[in-house]
Amino acid sequence: MLSNNTSPSRVAYRNFNLCPHCERLGEDPLIIRMSESMPMISRSDGQDFHLFLADRPLPYPAERCEGPARQLSLCFWYSYGANKIATRSSLVLVPSDDVKYGEYYRSIEWVADLLTAKLLEERSLAVWYSLESNSLREVSY
């Protein structure tokens, strides 16, 4: 299991459907995702940023000829600052052995907390990360 008792980041808003960051900017605060099959996983400080899970976890690689996927991909959308068109994506690959059936939600919450801590520190995220030993490593492609 990936989760830990202490979160790597503390934010004012967690798992909301109406974004306080967008509302502050005068934008429509309703969060629209690619898939609504998972509970909402979102983070915001209510002022500078928002981050949320855009889609359900997907096998990686997705090709059937590769056999069972050894990783899951998690797609997050985020925005930092007041630029209204600056929504960006960040993909995190998680070893599927680390995500047990029925524990997806807590594991993805942990990844969201790791991304939030990185976003607060750096004000942007890389396009692609791999989760290794409970930390994010940027992947070059």
KOLMIFI-830886 format. One record per residue: x, y, z of N, C-alpha, C, CB in turn. Coordinates in steps of 0.05 Angstrom, whole numbers, plus 5000, padded with zeros to 4 digits. Glycine has a CB too. Layout:
BEGIN
XYZXYZXYZXYZ ...
***
This chain:
BEGIN
501749765000500050005000501850255000498150005024 501050454986502650694983502150905005502050814957 499850895018499251115036500951095061496351105043 500951325075502451355099500751515118505251505094 501251495144499551635163499851945162500251545191 502152045152502452325150502452415121505152415164 500952615115500752715088503152895082498152875083 504352885058506553055052505753345048507952955028 503253405046502353675042499853735058501953745012 499553975067497154065080495854275063497754165110 493454235055492054435039489354495052491654335010 488254725045485654805057483354655046485255105052 483454565021481154435008481954164997479954614986 480453965003480953684993478353564983482253515015 478553434960476353274949473753424946475853034967 473953654932471653824927470753794898472354124932 468253864893467153864865466954144854464453734865 466954344871466954624864469554744872464454784876 471154834853473854924858474055204870475554914833 475155234894475355494906477455674891476155474935 479455554879481455704863480055834839483755524854 478555674824477155784800475055984808475755554785 473555934830471556124839472856394846470056014863 475156384859476656634866477356794841479156564882 477956644819478756774794476356864777480456594778 473956804786471556884771470856684749471957154759 472056444751471456234731469256054742473956064725 468155884724466255684732467655484750464955534706 466755454775468155284794467554984791467455364821 465554904775464854624772467154464758462254594757 468054254771470254094759469053874742471953964782 469853874717469053674697471453484692468053804671 470953224695473053034691472452854667473552854716 474552714657474152524635472452284644476852434624 472752194668471351974678470252034706473051714679 467751974711466552024737466351764753463852154734 467851554745467551294757468951274784468551084739 470551464791472051464817470951704834475151494813 471251674860470651914877472552144869470851844907 471652384875473352614869475852614886471652884873 478052654873480652694887481752954877482652454882 481653154894482453424887483853564910480053584877 485453764903486953924923486954214914489753814927 486854404934487154684928487854834954484654804915 489255054951489655234974487455444974492455354974 485755444954483655644952484455904940482455684979 487055924934488056174924489856144899489656324945 491955984901493955974880493755744861496655974892 492555514869492655284851490255094856495155124856 489854914837488154684841489454444826485254734830 488954204836489853954824487653754828492653864837 487053594807485153384811485653154791482253494806 484652924799484852674783482852714760484152424800 483952704735482352754712480852504701484052864690 481952274706480952024695481351794715482251964668 480151574710480551344727483351224722478351124722 484351064740486950934735486750754710487950774760 488750764693488750604669491250424668488550774644 491050184658493450014656495550144638492749734645 498150104644500250204628502449984626501450464640 503249904602502149994576499349874571504049914553 497849994554495049914549494849694528493450154541 496949634514496749434492496449164504499249454474 494549014493493948744503496248544497491348644491 497748594476499848404468502148414488500848464440 502248614505504348634525503848454550504648924534 501548334551500848174575499648354596503348024586 499448244621498248414643499948654648498048244669 498648884652500149134658501449114685498149374656 503849214686505349214712505149484725508249144708 503849674711503549944722500850054716505750134711 500050254732497650404727498450694721495650384751 496950824703497451104698495251264711497651164667 496051484723494251674736494551944723494751684767 492452044711492552304698491352524716491152304671 492952724723492152944739492153194722493952984764 490153374727490153634715490653834737487453694700 492154044731492654254751492954524738495154184767 492654724755493155004747494355144770490455144738 496355314764497655474785497655764776500555374791 496655934793496656224787493956304775498856294768 493956544763491556674754491156644724491556964761 492956504710492656474681490356284675495256354668 488256394663485756234659486056004639483556424650 488056014622488255804602490655614608488555914574 491655624633494155484639493655204652495755644658 491455074646491054804657492954614643488054714653 494354464659496354274648495853994659499254374656 497153804646496853524654499453414665495953354630 499153234683501553094694500652794697502553214721 502352614687501752334688503652204708502152204660 502552034725504151884745503751584740503351964774 506051444736505951154734506451034761508051054713 504650854769504750724795504950424791502250794813 506850284804506949994801504249874810509249874818 503049704793500449604800500549414824499249454776 502849304830503149134855502649304880505849004855 503249564879502949734902500149824907504749974899 498349784887495549874890493849624892494750054866 492949564916491349324920488449384914491649224950 486949174906484149204901482749314926482848934892 481149514922479749634945481249854959479049424965 483749894951485450104964486250314944487849984977 485050314920485750504899485450794909483950464875 483250844922482651114930484851224949479951124945 485551074970487651174988490351194975487850985012 490951014957493551024942493651274924493950774926 491451334911491451564893491451824909488951554874 490151814932490252044951493152104958488551994976 494751904963497551934970499052064947498851664978 498551974923499952084899499052384896499251924873 496552444900495552714898496952894918492452734902 497452794942498852944963501752994955498752794989 503052794943505852824934505953034912506952554923 504153024893504053224871503553504882501953154850 501753524901501053784913503553904927498753754934 504953734942507453834955509453934935508753614972 509753794913511553874892510554134878511853644871 507954154873506854384861507154634878503854344854 506754604904507154824923510054924924506154754951 511854734921514754794922515754914896516354544929 514854804873515954884847514155044830516754634833 511555074837509555224822508855104795510455504819 509954874788509254724764510054434768510654844739 509054264751509653984752510753894726507153814759 512253674726513253544702510953414688515553344708 511253334663509153204648508852914658509753214618 511152784666511052504671512752434695512052344646 511652284714513052184738512651884741512052334763 514451764755514251494764514351484794516551314751 512651334806512651314835514651094843509851254847 516651164859518650974867519251024897521251004850 518950824913519450844942518051084955522550864947 515551114949513851324960514751604954513751294990 516251634932516951904922516651914892519851984931 516452154881516052184852518752234839514152424847 519252094817521652134801520752214773523451874800 521852444764521152534737522152344716522252824732 520452284696521152104674521752274649518951894669 523952214636524552344611523452174588527552394607 522452304568521452154545522452264519518452144545 
***
